[in-house]
Amino acid sequence: MNSERIQIPTLLAKVKTAQEAAALIEDGMVVGSSGFTRAGDSKAVLQALAERAQSNPLKITLLTGASLGHDTDGLLAESHALYKRMPFQSDNGLRSHINDGEVLFIDQHLGETAELLQAENIHPIDLAVIEVAMIRADGQLIPTTSVGNSATFVQQAKQLIIEVNMAVPTSIAGIHDIHIPERYPFRKPILIEKVDDRIGSIGIEFDPAKVVAVVFTNLSDSAATIAPPEAKTDAIAAHLIEFFEKEVHKGKLSYHLLPLQAGIGKVANAILQGFVNSPFEGLTMYSEVLQDSTFELIDAGKMDFASASSITVSKEWYQKLFINFERYKDKILLRPQNISNAAEVIRRLGVIAINTAIEFDIYGNVNSTHIYGTKMMNGIGGSGDFARNAYLSIFVCQAASKNDTISHVVPMVAHVDHTEHDVDILVTDFGLADLRGLAPRERAKVIIENCAHPDYREALLDYYTRALEKGGQTPHLLGEALSWHERLQKMGRMTSELERVASIQ
């Protein structure tokens, strides 16, 4: 079995335990780890490092593709082993350490990290920990359920630790398309004209001399948290489906649409599930993550092909996927994230991008990352890569939450990740605002009338009406612009000013 998984005999002598491999990571190192939204991540070495750090303190800078699974980020944070983290995370424990200032966090566009490394604009990788299904005799590493930044980490790292995951069948070989763009100024076009175009190799080329340890694991990816559709997500999906049907009737789109991208998470997954019972068919996807909904659409005969950087699915779908892998193998591709998120390709294909917002304001600016404008949630992820370059840039969220005490449509967002210039469509459970071709004053009316929760529309209109008296291209009352967030902090509700005065009296 070892010789099937490790086809370069000299590497068999480098098999170590996770603890022995973790001991090779030194204080102050910059470490790159495979892993993209819980898929294909280090499942043994980084956890062993967290355990080691509890008795032998050290700090590393950790780069990944995106978030890690198995509570690895949280364990590293709790053991104080992280000095700096990039480009994305979604762990509650790590989030607390970031917001407390103990761990420095660089929130990057997911398509940017590999570019910065290749251009030597950030510190190079000292050591990379990469999960693979097998090491081929031809000098290629076959990734597991994600590619992420692994190809660049392998190319850049001075040393490699390889985790061979026995839980992933070797039949996974063939779903990866590994291409590393040339360095500037010698870069060539990325020749992807259709989502199923192959431009690279099936594995990551590596130098066996860099390998300092090989560790065997037998662990599945952490399951994605997939919530079933509910009233609000169903309403958002219905508004989107209706919008797309109107675009078809106007002759702007066909029932095949254009390649879809959807952000990670239960809202995006539930919205994509809405296409199962829609008139659309022959769909394709050029995205970052293949979620449950991707495979449900394939099973329903609605989706023909999907390209991304990882497979992040629920426990149920993880088991179903590998039991029936041949059914899906010729319908999916996994690419490095600087290819899945490449502006050139996104714009050429005309991707329809659907991403989730924390909040948006009456002019169309979107906050995807910060609570109260200061507390990091997860990170911008790839939403910016797609929003800026998509044929249609769509952001969705519920109109209000926490028993309607929080409005997600506000006078001014507390943090801006996507400016009004990169946002075409906003959707909540109450309606859809098409912002294309609208000036700020027109946008405000459409957003308030179509997207705001009824409990907050009057207050938003009142704010906007009074702001108009001050004039300006984008009218605001600077003394009140963030007062909704302040009231939420003080009173636990985004009440109107009249309600606030009444409560004091």
C-alpha positions in Angstrom: 0.0 0.0 0.0 2.8 2.4 0.8 4.4 1.8 -2.5 1.1 2.6 -4.3 0.8 5.9 -2.4 4.5 6.8 -2.5 5.9 5.8 -5.9 9.3 7.4 -5.3 11.2 4.7 -3.2 13.7 7.2 -1.6 10.8 9.0 0.1 9.7 5.9 1.9 12.7 6.4 4.2 11.3 9.8 5.2 8.1 8.5 6.7 7.7 10.1 10.2 5.0 10.6 12.8 3.1 13.8 12.8 5.0 14.8 16.0 8.4 14.1 14.4 7.4 16.2 11.4 6.1 19.0 13.5 9.4 19.2 15.3 11.0 20.3 12.1 9.0 23.5 12.1 11.0 26.3 13.8 10.1 29.4 15.6 9.7 32.4 13.3 9.1 30.3 10.1 6.7 31.2 7.4 4.7 28.0 6.8 2.4 27.4 3.9 -0.4 24.7 4.3 -2.7 23.1 1.8 -6.4 23.6 2.6 -9.2 25.6 1.1 -12.5 26.0 3.1 -11.8 22.9 5.2 -10.9 20.8 2.2 -7.5 19.2 1.6 -5.9 20.7 4.7 -3.2 19.5 7.0 -4.9 17.1 9.4 -2.0 15.9 11.5 1.2 18.0 11.4 -0.3 21.4 12.2 -2.3 19.9 15.1 0.9 18.2 16.4 2.5 21.7 16.1 -0.3 23.2 18.3 0.3 20.5 20.9 4.0 21.0 20.8 3.6 24.8 21.2 1.9 24.3 24.6 5.1 23.1 26.2 7.7 24.5 23.8 6.5 28.0 22.8 7.0 29.2 19.2 5.2 31.4 16.7 4.9 31.0 13.0 3.3 32.9 10.2 0.8 30.6 8.5 -0.5 31.0 4.9 -3.1 28.7 3.5 -5.5 28.7 0.6 -8.5 29.6 2.8 -9.9 28.3 6.1 -8.7 25.0 7.7 -10.9 22.3 9.2 -10.7 20.1 12.3 -10.4 23.2 14.5 -6.8 23.5 13.5 -6.8 27.3 13.4 -8.4 27.4 16.8 -5.9 25.0 18.3 -3.0 26.9 16.9 -4.4 30.2 18.3 -5.1 28.7 21.7 -1.6 27.4 21.9 -0.3 30.8 20.9 1.6 29.4 18.0 0.4 32.0 15.5 2.1 35.3 14.9 0.4 36.1 11.7 -2.3 34.5 9.6 -3.4 35.0 5.9 -5.4 35.1 3.7 -8.7 33.8 5.2 -10.1 32.0 8.3 -13.4 31.1 9.7 -12.6 29.7 13.1 -14.3 31.1 16.2 -11.3 30.7 18.4 -8.8 32.2 16.0 -11.3 35.0 15.3 -11.2 36.0 19.0 -7.4 36.1 19.0 -7.4 38.2 15.9 -9.9 40.7 17.3 -7.9 40.9 20.6 -4.8 41.8 18.6 -2.8 38.8 19.6 -2.7 37.3 16.1 -2.1 39.6 13.2 -4.4 38.9 10.3 -3.9 39.9 6.7 -7.3 39.7 4.9 -6.4 39.2 1.2 -8.3 38.6 -2.0 -7.8 34.8 -2.4 -6.5 35.3 -6.0 -3.8 37.6 -4.8 -1.7 35.5 -2.3 0.1 33.4 -4.9 0.8 36.5 -7.0 2.4 38.3 -4.1 4.6 35.3 -3.3 5.7 34.8 -6.9 6.6 38.5 -7.2 8.5 38.3 -3.9 6.4 41.0 -2.4 5.8 39.1 0.8 8.1 36.8 2.8 8.8 33.5 1.0 7.7 30.2 2.3 10.2 28.4 4.5 8.3 25.2 4.8 5.1 23.8 3.3 2.8 21.1 4.6 0.8 19.7 1.8 -1.9 17.0 1.8 -1.9 14.6 -1.1 -3.6 11.4 -2.2 -0.4 10.0 -3.7 3.2 10.8 -4.8 3.6 9.7 -8.4 6.8 8.2 -9.8 6.9 11.0 -12.4 7.5 13.6 -9.7 4.0 14.9 -9.3 1.9 15.3 -6.1 -1.8 14.4 -6.6 -3.8 16.8 -4.3 -6.9 15.6 -2.5 -10.1 17.7 -2.3 -8.5 21.1 -2.9 -5.7 22.8 -4.7 -5.8 26.3 -3.2 -2.3 27.8 -3.0 -0.6 24.4 -2.8 1.2 24.6 -6.2 2.8 27.9 -5.4 3.7 26.8 -1.8 5.4 23.7 -3.2 7.3 25.7 -5.8 8.4 28.3 -3.3 9.1 26.3 -0.1 12.6 25.5 0.9 11.3 22.3 2.7 8.3 20.1 2.2 6.3 18.0 4.6 3.8 15.8 2.7 0.7 14.3 4.4 -0.5 11.3 2.5 -4.2 10.9 3.2 -5.3 7.3 2.9 -9.0 8.3 3.3 -9.0 9.8 -0.2 -9.0 7.2 -3.0 -6.2 7.4 -5.6 -8.9 7.5 -8.2 -9.1 11.2 -7.4 -6.2 11.6 -9.8 -7.4 13.4 -12.9 -9.7 16.0 -11.5 -7.0 18.6 -10.9 -5.7 21.0 -13.5 -2.5 22.5 -12.2 -1.1 25.6 -14.0 1.3 28.1 -12.5 1.4 31.4 -14.5 4.8 32.7 -15.6 6.5 35.5 -13.6 6.2 39.0 -14.7 7.1 40.4 -17.3 7.0 37.0 -19.1 3.4 36.1 -18.2 1.2 34.6 -21.0 -2.6 34.6 -21.3 -4.5 32.0 -19.3 -6.0 30.0 -22.1 -9.4 29.1 -20.5 -12.2 29.9 -22.9 -14.7 27.4 -21.5 -15.1 26.2 -17.9 -14.0 22.7 -18.9 -10.8 23.7 -20.7 -7.7 22.0 -19.3 -4.5 24.0 -19.4 -2.2 22.2 -17.0 -1.1 18.9 -15.5 -3.0 16.5 -13.2 -0.5 17.0 -10.4 1.9 19.4 -8.7 5.5 19.0 -9.9 7.9 19.0 -6.9 11.6 18.4 -6.0 11.9 15.2 -3.9 15.1 16.6 -2.4 13.0 19.3 -0.6 11.0 16.6 1.3 12.0 16.4 4.9 9.0 14.2 6.1 6.2 12.1 4.8 3.3 11.6 7.2 0.4 9.1 6.7 -3.1 10.2 7.8 -6.5 8.6 7.4 -9.0 11.4 8.1 -11.8 12.9 6.0 -12.2 16.6 5.6 -14.2 18.5 8.2 -17.8 18.5 7.0 -19.3 21.7 5.7 -22.1 23.3 7.8 -25.0 23.1 5.4 -28.3 24.4 6.6 -31.4 23.4 4.6 -33.2 26.2 2.8 -35.6 28.2 4.9 -38.1 31.0 4.2 -35.6 33.8 3.8 -33.1 31.9 1.6 -36.1 30.6 -0.4 -37.3 34.1 -0.9 -33.8 35.3 -2.0 -33.5 32.5 -4.5 -37.0 33.2 -5.8 -36.1 36.9 -6.4 -33.0 35.8 -8.3 -34.7 33.2 -10.4 -37.3 35.7 -11.4 -34.6 38.3 -12.3 -32.8 35.8 -14.4 -36.0 34.8 -16.2 -36.6 38.4 -17.0 -33.1 38.7 -18.4 -33.8 35.7 -20.6 -37.0 37.3 -21.9 -35.2 40.5 -22.7 -32.7 38.5 -24.8 -29.7 39.3 -22.5 -29.2 35.7 -21.3 -30.2 32.2 -22.3 -31.6 29.5 -20.1 -28.0 28.2 -19.8 -27.2 31.6 -18.2 -23.4 32.2 -18.0 -20.9 30.4 -15.7 -22.0 30.8 -12.0 -19.9 31.6 -9.0 -21.3 31.4 -5.5 -19.6 32.1 -2.3 -19.1 29.5 0.5 -21.8 29.1 3.1 -25.3 28.0 3.9 -26.9 31.0 2.3 -25.1 30.7 -1.1 -25.6 26.9 -1.0 -29.3 27.3 -0.4 -29.7 29.8 -3.1 -28.0 27.6 -5.7 -30.4 24.8 -4.6 -33.2 27.1 -5.9 -32.0 26.3 -9.4 -33.0 22.7 -9.1 -36.7 23.5 -9.6 -36.1 26.3 -12.1 -36.4 26.4 -15.9 -32.6 26.8 -16.2 -30.5 23.9 -17.5 -27.2 23.3 -19.1 -25.6 25.3 -16.3 -21.9 25.7 -15.7 -19.9 26.9 -12.8 -16.5 28.7 -12.6 -16.2 29.3 -8.9 -14.0 28.7 -5.8 -15.9 25.9 -4.0 -18.1 23.0 -5.1 -20.7 22.7 -2.4 -23.6 20.2 -1.9 -25.7 22.2 -4.3 -23.3 21.8 -7.1 -23.6 18.0 -7.0 -27.4 18.2 -6.5 -27.6 20.3 -9.7 -25.5 17.7 -11.5 -27.8 14.9 -10.3 -30.8 16.9 -11.3 -29.4 17.2 -14.8 -29.2 21.0 -14.4 -25.4 21.5 -14.3 -23.1 20.2 -17.0 -19.7 21.1 -15.6 -18.2 22.8 -12.6 -14.7 24.2 -12.1 -13.4 25.5 -8.7 -10.5 25.2 -6.3 -12.0 22.9 -3.7 -14.8 20.4 -2.9 -16.4 21.5 0.4 -19.4 19.4 1.2 -21.5 18.0 4.1 -20.6 14.6 5.7 -23.5 13.0 3.7 -22.2 14.3 0.4 -18.6 13.5 1.2 -19.5 9.8 1.5 -21.8 9.9 -1.4 -19.3 11.6 -3.6 -16.5 9.1 -3.2 -18.9 6.1 -3.4 -20.1 7.3 -6.8 -17.0 9.2 -7.8 -16.9 8.0 -11.4 -20.4 9.6 -11.9 -18.9 13.1 -11.2 -15.3 12.8 -12.2 -15.7 14.0 -15.8 -17.9 16.9 -14.7 -15.5 18.7 -12.3 -12.1 20.3 -12.3 -10.1 21.7 -9.3 -7.5 24.5 -10.1 -5.1 26.7 -8.1 -7.0 29.6 -6.6 -5.0 32.2 -8.6 -6.5 30.5 -11.7 -10.1 29.9 -10.3 -10.0 33.5 -9.2 -8.1 35.0 -12.1 -9.6 38.4 -13.2 -8.7 37.6 -16.8 -10.7 34.4 -16.9 -13.6 35.7 -14.8 -14.1 38.6 -17.2 -13.6 36.5 -20.4 -16.2 33.9 -19.3 -18.7 36.5 -18.2 -19.2 34.9 -14.8 -22.3 35.6 -12.8 -21.0 36.1 -9.3 -23.3 35.6 -6.2 -21.8 36.4 -2.9 -23.0 37.1 0.6 -22.9 40.4 2.4 -23.0 41.2 6.2 -24.7 44.5 5.3 -25.0 47.0 2.5 -25.9 50.6 2.5 -28.4 52.7 0.6 -25.8 53.5 -2.1 -24.8 50.0 -2.7 -21.5 49.7 -0.8 -21.1 46.2 0.7 -19.5 45.1 4.0 -18.5 41.4 3.8 -16.0 41.1 6.7 -16.4 43.3 9.7 -19.0 43.5 12.6 -19.4 47.1 13.8 -16.7 48.0 11.4 -13.9 46.7 13.7 -14.4 43.0 14.5 -13.2 40.6 11.8 -15.7 37.9 10.9 -14.0 35.6 8.3 -12.4 37.6 5.5 -13.1 38.9 2.0 -12.3 35.6 0.5 -12.7 35.6 -3.3 -15.8 37.8 -3.4 -13.7 40.8 -4.5 -11.9 38.8 -7.2 -15.3 38.0 -8.7 -17.2 41.2 -7.9 -14.8 43.5 -9.7 -14.7 41.4 -12.9 -18.0 39.6 -13.2 -20.6 40.0 -15.9 -23.1 40.4 -13.0 -21.9 41.2 -9.5 -24.7 40.1 -7.1 -24.7 40.4 -3.3 -27.3 38.7 -1.1 -28.3 38.8 2.5 -31.4 38.8 4.7 -33.0 42.2 5.2 -33.0 41.9 9.0 -31.9 39.3 11.6 -31.9 38.6 15.4 -35.7 38.9 15.6 -35.4 41.9 13.2 -33.4 43.9 15.7 -30.6 44.3 13.2 -31.2 45.8 9.7 -28.7 44.6 7.1 -29.6 47.7 5.0 -28.1 50.7 6.6 -27.4 54.4 5.9 -23.7 53.7 5.6 -21.8 50.5 6.0 -19.4 50.4 8.9 -16.6 48.9 6.7 -16.4 48.8 2.9 -15.2 45.7 1.1 -17.0 46.3 -2.2 -17.7 49.8 -3.3 -20.8 50.8 -5.2 -18.8 50.7 -8.4 -18.4 46.9 -8.2 -22.0 46.0 -7.3 -24.7 45.4 -9.8 -27.5 43.6 -8.0 -28.6 43.5 -4.3 -31.0 40.9 -3.1 -32.7 40.3 0.3 -35.7 38.2 1.2 -37.9 41.3 0.6 -36.8 42.0 -3.0 -34.1 42.8 -5.6 -32.5 46.1 -6.5 -31.0 46.3 -10.0 -28.4 49.1 -9.7 -27.1 49.0 -13.2 -27.1 52.4 -14.8 -28.3 54.2 -11.7 -26.7 57.3 -10.1 -26.3 57.3 -6.2 -29.6 59.2 -5.7 -31.5 56.7 -7.8 -29.8 53.8 -6.1 -30.9 54.9 -2.7 -34.6 54.9 -3.6 -34.4 51.5 -5.3 -32.5 49.8 -2.5 -34.7 51.2 0.2 -38.0 50.4 -1.6 -36.9 46.9 -2.7 -34.5 45.5 -0.2 -35.0 47.0 3.2 -37.1 45.3 5.9 -40.5 47.1 6.3 -39.6 47.9 9.9 -36.7 50.0 8.7 -37.9 51.6 5.5 -39.4 54.7 7.0 -36.3 55.4 9.0 -34.0 54.9 6.0 -36.2 57.1 3.8 -36.2 59.8 6.6 -32.4 59.6 6.8 -32.1 59.9 3.0 -34.6 62.8 2.7 -32.8 64.8 5.3 -29.4 64.0 3.8 -30.7 65.4 0.4 -31.0 68.8 2.1 -27.2 68.8 2.6 -26.7 68.1 -1.1 -23.8 66.3 -2.7 -23.3 63.5 -5.2 -23.8 60.9 -2.4 -25.8 62.7 0.3 -25.0 61.8 3.9 -25.5 63.1 7.4 -22.0 62.4 8.8 -23.2 62.8 12.4 -25.8 60.1 11.9 -24.3 57.9 9.3 -23.1 55.2 11.7 -25.7 55.9 14.4 -27.6 52.7 13.6 -24.5 50.7 14.6 -24.0 52.8 17.7 -27.6 52.2 18.8 -27.2 48.5 18.2 -24.2 48.4 20.5 -25.9 50.5 23.2 -29.5 49.3 23.0 -29.3 46.0 21.2 -31.5 47.2 18.3 -31.1 49.5 15.3 -34.0 51.6 16.5 -34.8 54.9 14.9 -33.9 58.2 16.5 -37.5 58.8 17.5 -37.6 55.4 19.2 -34.3 56.2 21.0 -35.7 59.6 22.3 -38.9 57.9 23.4 -37.0 55.2 25.3 -35.0 57.9 27.2 -38.1 59.8 28.1 
